[in-house]
């Protein structure tokens, strides 16, 4: 399957003209430096890692952290600099995303079934979107990756070693950023946007509290703590998500520009 996004070429790009680079921090073009990726575990059979010249950038964070907004801005910036991009995220697989939505609406999934549903969703996107895009030299922007899936499952009591083996197929990203926001701030943002709370994002299946608001705070607090625990293992960068969108985006651009340049 070919990557869904293509390089935009709507106007001539002049290297010394800042106006030619929408949302750029400077007028220079960063040429991607080639690096050989690796898998976390056993990987995907038949994949030659030396033939994956693209970059994989992951932005993690809870609903309400500003994650999707930042990715949209990063796509605009990167494509304005001439980089081809494609995006992936949770529940975007054409294979199981609709079935997963329907199953979650019933609120009756067991923890293991829910975990395997999401793992299938990830595996399908890995094979049909992520790997083909990396093979074509694209910058892949992931709106959450295996870390959210693992953290959610760990909070629900699933064995970490089983999860590490399950996601051994995953490509190690070139950079991972976690937008850290207090649960109290998250709940305000989610209410402001949706006027309601999600059953699963509130951890109602865990029986933490009969009150969804209280359950949300407890569950998101546990998720946040688990992210901090695995940070040392997976080496992602924690970003203060309480600042303005512009300040966060500026930091992400600086970090990503360094990654692309191989610094």
Secondary structure, DSSP 8 states (H G I E B T S, - for coil): ---S-----SS---TT-GGGSTT-SSS-----------BSSS--TT--GGG--SEEEEEE--TTSSHHHHHHHHHHHHHHTT--EEEEETT--TTTHHHHHHHHHTT---HHHHHHHHHHHHHHHIIIIIHHHHHTT-EEEEES-HHHHHHHHHHTT--HHHHHHHTTTSB--SEEEEEE--HHHHHHHHHHHHSS--TTTTTGGGTS-SSHHHHHHHHHHHHHHHHHHHHHHHT-EEEETTS-HHHHHHHHHHHHHHHHHT-
